[in-house]
Every structure is written in C-alpha cells, then in structure tokens.
C-alpha cells in the first residue's frame, strides 16, 4: 500500500510546487523507492485540452491519451514514470462525474452535496493504483484558501484521517519575503498560511520555504515553533539557475530525509544520486553552443512550448552543448523574407499548433531549411506544413494546403494534402469522429505505433524500426500524394502499422530534415534525451562546424 505525500502551497502562487514535487519524486527514487505523481487542479475546466496555450501553457498528453496539465510533464521528466489519465484531475472533471452519476440515478435520488459526494469522488481518485508504488505524491494546484480548492483539502483531511496513522503526510510550500529596508526575511505570511491549513483540519509535516536569501537559524526555529513542524523539516528552497538542479539542491537542504523522518522510516536507505550528478555535469560543462530557431505561433508565453524547450536542453546534454533556443513568431515571415533572420541559426524547429494564423510563415521557414540545407525538425503541424511546402514548391501542387484552414475559413481554397481524419485504428478497434464533434477530446490522442523504413535517417536516429510516440491532432497527411512527393525526394519513412497514416517524412538530399506527426518532446528526459532531439542537436552541431 502506497504512502501518500500531499503537496500544497500558500502565500502566493507560482512557488514551484510542481518542481518541488517532481524533485522529491526523483529523490525518493534515488533511495530505491517506486513513485507516482498526481496533480489535482481546482479549476472548473473539465480538462486542459481546450484551454488556450497562451493562458495555460502547453497541454501534456499521456500514453493513454489524456490531455493534462503541463505539470505532469515535469513529473515525467524528473522521474521517467509515464503519466496516465488517472494522474490528473480538475474540479470540473470531478463535478462532471458526480453530475453524470446523478443523472444516471446512481445516487438513488439522494440530495447531492459537496460533502460527501464530491469529496468521495476525490478520495476515489486518490486511491487509484495505490498498490502499485511505494509513494504516491499528490500535488494540489492553487493556494490554500482558494474557494475552489476547499473540496480537495477536505478530501485530503478525510483520506488522511481514514488511513492508518503514518500513511499520509503533508508538505506545504510557502514564501519568505525579504524586506530590503530592514534586511529581514519575514515569516508571518508562512505562519498565516499554516494557520489557514490548520483551520481546515490540516497540519503540515514538512514546510518548504522559498526564499531569495539564506534562512538564518533563528528564523528557521521561529517558523518551526509557530508552524508546529520540526526544525529539520523546515526546508529552504532557493532560486535555481536550472530546474534540473532541484533534486540535488533539495537533497542538500534535507528534503528527502525530512520526508522519510516524517513517515518514521529509519534507517533511511542511502541515496544514489549519480543520475542527477551526471545531468548537472552535462548541463554545467557544455563544450559548445548551438542556436535553434523555434518558429511558431504561441511565442509570447514560454510555457506554451514547455516540453520542446526542455527536450532541446536534453538534446544539448546528449551532445554536451548548450542549446540556445530562440522563439520566433512565424507571422514575421509572412511580411518579410526569413533569410536574414534564419541565417544566424544552426537549426530550425517548427512546433505543433492549431489554426491557420502564422502557418504561411512556418511554411516559409520550412522552405528556407530545405533550400539552405539547415537541419529542420517539424513536429505535428510542423510536419504537415513541411509536406505542404514540398507539395507546393517541389511537387507542383501549387494550391496545396490543409483542410484545417479551409474548415476554419468556411470555404474551400486548397487541395488538401493534409485532410481531416474521421476514422482510424486504435489497438483492435476503429475510432470514428465527425467534423462537427465537440472540440474537446476529438483528436487522435496518445501513444500509437509507427513502423520505420529500414535504412532511413529516422530509423538510424532511433536505432529501431518500430517506435511508439504520443499524438495529439485531428488532421493527417494524405497518402494520395505519397508517390508524387517521394518522386521528388520527400520520403514517407514512418507509417502507421496499417500503412494508412504517414507518421514521419524526411528529405532525401538533406543533412537532417525530419517531420513527425507525433510529439517526441513529451517523452524526453534529461537522463534519457529523446533520440530525435539528440539527433537534431547533433545535426545542428555539425551545421555550426561547417560555417
Ligand atoms: N492542427 C493540426 C492538427 O490538428 C496539428 C496539431 C498539432 O500540431 N498538435 O492535425
């Protein structure tokens, strides 16, 4: 039966709860334990699938096809444990399940209330898979005191109460603001946020205090005394240059020890931190630098392409170079020639995206990469646009485009080399979708197998001919144009097992030009860089040497 660690935050948002949870997961693994991380989000959206990447950051997709919060990406990158549908839930999802049950008559006409119906649903969610791991780490989004968060906190209180003593602990993150005028760290907001927790029946066992300055012994004692935690369980969290420093930094501050102490696990197994010391060594001692242009649409918010940014860093680690990624808004290339901008880069990446806006600029970037033999990776939309570019400019299908853009515009303008997929095979069954289905969750989502052509660049990059990658898209490259495109040198080097869906394309006479219909960035880890990102950065290194 798993031990539970609930992770909450107070004082302000964005304290790095997700990172602290992920780092703690990694540290428990380093001590030989198995872990699973979960995220409970108080917002009312049913899932993050339809939330704007501008507002909410990237949508992370799991193997089993759930569209989840980007925090699950952090968890996976730090622990290597593949997240599942049952690792993320929002208030919206909980309420909608409760309401569905009510409509179905499952509650036999009883009055439906937050307590016990909503809280029971949350407790059921917490308990899924508890026999599989040693530790279940459950992060609650938002801050203590938020109205939406209350049912979650109440469910945690009940869950802890119902379990044997010592099975659950609570770790709370707070902020120690620094007053420059008096040169002091203030502990009062931390005390207040712990009081807030106590008022709903919860008491932290471990306090993680974010601070820009070292926490003096005296302040630590004060926090321990007034917040009713042991002094050793007051853990400092200082600002870090890189998120990948977090496991070692938290270990140094004693986080994993404090957690094991709180469970009464003694003696604690010794940690093996070699995975993280190696990651840090690669990160901190690069032997060069390459510049990658990411030409996309959601360039204002860094989190919109979180996994891509991280995967590029991992690709750098694999090659012992620093990757300097620059986000370029593709709309720029609809007004101006991309050459003067893109000449400065060693490689070009066109990421995924939805809608027509900015796509002509991305097509211009793909053309530049093809013509100038600059390493190119196209991810999902970035692959579809590379195919459109090849069709228009090389295979002479001059009006080639995607049905997605015609649907959006409400009129037919293009020859659809990329078309709306209405039916596909998943495992042993056929999935059917109508164009008019709800926007939420109507895509080809999750892990699908692809077969790679032996001898192709991509099979070389993977060192395999059968791969499994995560998908999130509605549209698909049409095999009707395959022959035409292969005749001019764009090879379809990865296909779905039934041969109907193109998964990968690559240019024959080009050092490194690969488009993939899936999202490789979601599976990359610092200690296990994704082969496509490792290969892409390697190509960038080689391109940089040529000039
Ligand atoms: N908009 C495209 C589609 O739906 C690409 C999606 C993506 O890049 N994730 O197929």
Boltz pocket constraint, residues with backbone or C-beta under 6 A from the ligand:
constraints:
  - pocket:
      binder: B
      contacts: [[A, 351], [A, 352], [A, 353], [A, 354], [A, 355], [A, 379], [A, 380], [A, 381], [A, 382], [A, 404], [A, 472], [A, 473], [A, 474], [A, 475], [A, 476]]
      max_distance: 6.0
